[in-house]
Amino acid sequence: MDAELELTEDDVRCPSCSSVHFLGVEIFGVYDGVLYWECGGCGHRWHRFPAGHHLHGRAVPYLAEPEPMPARHGAAC
């Protein structure tokens, strides 16, 4: 972990649902390591790096909430 990145109590919970179950997401070709966090409970994504850090901006395109899948009417699940 980078020296300037220190975890606080709030950093170990999802900022959306307060879950402690989240994953570090790595995007190959963007950064060799965790680029952002994703909650296993609610799916919320948030920055690993603080604003102003060069990797904060590189994570932005990946932090948008995914579009829901369209409903398929009449299809058996």
ABEGO torsion letter per residue (X at the ends): XBAABBBBAAAABBAAAGBABBBBBBBBGABBEBABBBBAAAGBBBBABBBGBAAAAAAAAAABBBBBBBBBBGBBX
